[in-house]
């Protein structure tokens, strides 16, 4: 079953922290919503957001006794268009695998298909971990369709030349060239 099939029914908020070792030992599944407006680093990256991310986390312990989290998230975000800078709706989804570690030395031993997540005082900051995954799942470049964008391709190409010329600093060796010509 797709975890997003139950998204409209979810009303429970994800707890801000969890005890990952206990949750993994009990093979718990946590599903809930995360308020996007509470994620300051995400807002700094793409602007203020509204709504919620749908999150599902499955905790487990593998045969090497590593505490693992298999997670899925989905969110509808407003991301600025790279041409006109006006926000546009973009749906992001991510499947991620985390390995719970208590220090940096243990993080180095995590299998390559897992990302280490640091636990402080037996508590995992779920909101921070979800925010990290949301930021990592952002598309590199987002554009409106040309018909919907306030900036046309022609405006961009004519603007690029003037931007490049304005951004090009004076060459400090031009002075040496002129002196060499006088000798």
C-alpha positions as CSV (number, residue, x, y, z in Angstrom):
1,X,0.0,0.0,0.0
2,X,1.3,3.4,-0.9
3,X,1.7,5.5,2.3
4,X,0.3,8.6,0.5
5,X,-3.1,6.9,-0.1
6,X,-3.9,7.7,3.5
7,X,-2.6,11.3,3.3
8,X,-6.1,13.0,3.3
9,X,-7.1,11.1,6.4
10,X,-4.0,12.0,8.4
11,X,-4.5,14.7,10.9
12,X,-2.0,13.7,13.5
13,X,1.1,15.8,13.8
14,X,4.5,14.1,13.9
15,X,6.0,14.4,17.4
16,X,9.0,16.8,17.4
17,X,11.3,14.2,18.9
18,X,11.3,10.4,19.2
19,X,13.4,7.8,21.1
20,X,14.8,6.0,18.0
21,X,16.4,3.1,19.8
22,X,13.1,2.1,21.5
23,X,11.1,2.7,18.3
24,X,13.5,0.5,16.4
25,X,13.5,-2.3,19.0
26,X,9.7,-2.3,18.8
27,X,9.7,-1.9,15.0
28,X,7.3,1.0,15.2
29,X,5.8,2.9,12.3
30,X,5.1,6.6,12.8
31,X,2.9,8.5,10.4
32,X,1.9,12.1,10.6
33,X,2.1,15.6,9.3
34,X,4.8,18.2,9.7
35,X,3.8,21.9,9.5
36,X,5.9,23.5,6.7
37,X,5.7,26.9,8.3
38,X,7.7,25.6,11.3
39,X,10.7,24.7,9.1
40,X,13.0,27.8,9.2
41,X,15.9,26.4,7.1
42,X,13.4,25.4,4.4
43,X,11.9,28.9,4.4
44,X,15.4,30.4,4.2
45,X,16.1,28.2,1.1
46,X,12.9,28.7,-0.9
47,X,10.8,31.2,1.0
48,X,7.9,30.8,3.5
49,X,5.7,27.8,3.1
50,X,2.2,26.8,4.1
51,X,0.6,23.5,4.5
52,X,2.0,20.2,5.7
53,X,4.4,17.4,4.7
54,X,3.0,13.9,4.9
55,X,5.6,11.7,6.6
56,X,5.9,7.9,7.2
57,X,8.8,6.5,9.2
58,X,9.4,2.7,9.8
59,X,11.9,2.0,12.6
60,X,13.9,-1.3,12.6
61,X,17.1,-3.0,13.7
62,X,19.2,-4.9,11.2
63,X,21.3,-8.1,11.6
64,X,24.3,-6.0,12.6
65,X,22.2,-4.4,15.3
66,X,22.1,-1.0,13.6
67,X,19.1,1.1,14.3
68,X,17.5,2.1,11.0
69,X,14.7,4.4,9.7
70,X,13.1,3.8,6.4
71,X,11.1,6.9,5.5
72,X,8.8,8.5,2.9
73,X,7.7,12.1,2.7
74,X,5.6,14.1,0.3
75,X,4.9,17.9,0.3
76,X,3.5,20.5,-2.0
77,X,5.9,23.5,-1.9
78,X,6.0,27.0,-3.4
79,X,9.4,27.3,-5.0
80,X,10.6,30.5,-6.8
81,X,10.8,30.2,-10.6
82,X,14.5,30.7,-11.7
83,X,13.4,33.1,-14.5
84,X,10.8,35.4,-12.9
85,X,11.3,34.6,-9.2
86,X,7.6,34.2,-8.7
87,X,6.6,31.2,-6.5
88,X,5.2,28.2,-8.3
89,X,3.6,25.0,-6.9
90,X,5.9,22.0,-6.9
91,X,5.2,18.6,-5.4
92,X,8.2,16.8,-3.9
93,X,8.5,13.3,-2.7
94,X,11.4,11.4,-1.1
95,X,12.2,7.9,0.0
96,X,15.1,8.0,2.4
97,X,17.0,5.6,4.6
98,X,18.6,6.8,7.9
99,X,21.0,5.0,10.3
100,X,20.8,6.2,13.9
101,X,24.2,7.0,15.3
102,X,25.3,8.6,18.6
103,X,28.7,10.0,17.4
104,X,30.7,10.9,14.3
105,X,32.9,7.8,14.6
106,X,29.8,5.5,14.2
107,X,28.6,7.7,11.3
108,X,31.7,6.6,9.3
109,X,30.7,2.9,9.6
110,X,27.1,3.4,8.2
111,X,26.4,1.5,4.9
112,X,26.5,3.7,1.8
113,X,22.8,3.3,1.1
114,X,22.0,4.9,4.5
115,X,22.5,8.5,5.7
116,X,23.7,8.8,9.3
117,X,21.4,10.8,11.6
118,X,22.9,11.9,14.9
119,X,20.9,11.3,18.1
120,X,21.5,13.5,21.1
121,X,20.7,12.2,24.5
122,X,18.7,9.2,23.2
123,X,16.4,11.6,21.4
124,X,16.1,12.2,17.6
125,X,14.9,15.6,16.5
126,X,12.4,14.5,14.0
127,X,11.5,17.9,12.6
128,X,15.2,18.6,11.9
129,X,15.6,15.2,10.2
130,X,12.5,15.8,8.1
131,X,13.6,19.3,7.2
132,X,16.9,17.9,6.0
133,X,15.2,15.4,3.8
134,X,12.9,18.0,2.4
135,X,15.8,20.3,1.5
136,X,17.6,17.4,-0.1
137,X,14.6,16.6,-2.2
138,X,14.2,20.1,-3.7
139,X,14.6,20.2,-7.4
140,X,17.8,22.0,-8.6
141,X,16.1,24.3,-11.1
142,X,12.4,25.2,-11.4
143,X,10.8,27.2,-14.2
144,X,7.3,28.1,-15.1
145,X,6.2,27.1,-18.6
146,X,7.2,29.8,-21.0
147,X,3.6,30.8,-21.6
148,X,3.0,31.3,-17.9
149,X,6.3,33.0,-17.0
150,X,6.6,36.8,-16.6
151,X,10.1,36.7,-18.1
152,X,10.4,35.5,-21.7
153,X,13.4,33.6,-23.2
154,X,14.3,36.7,-25.3
155,X,14.4,38.9,-22.2
156,X,16.6,36.4,-20.5
157,X,19.1,36.2,-23.4
158,X,19.3,39.9,-23.9
159,X,19.6,40.4,-20.1
160,X,22.4,37.8,-19.8
161,X,24.8,39.7,-22.1
162,X,24.4,43.0,-20.2
163,X,24.7,41.2,-16.9
164,X,27.9,39.4,-18.0
165,X,29.4,42.7,-19.2
166,X,28.4,44.5,-16.0
167,X,29.7,41.7,-13.8
168,X,33.0,41.4,-15.5
169,X,35.5,43.3,-13.4
170,X,38.3,45.4,-14.8
171,X,41.4,43.3,-15.4
172,X,44.2,44.4,-13.1
173,X,46.7,43.4,-15.8
174,X,45.3,46.0,-18.2
175,X,47.5,48.6,-16.5
176,X,50.6,46.5,-17.0
177,X,49.7,46.0,-20.7
178,X,49.5,49.8,-21.1
179,X,52.8,50.3,-19.4
180,X,54.5,47.6,-21.5
181,X,53.3,49.4,-24.6
182,X,55.0,52.6,-23.5
183,X,58.4,50.9,-23.0
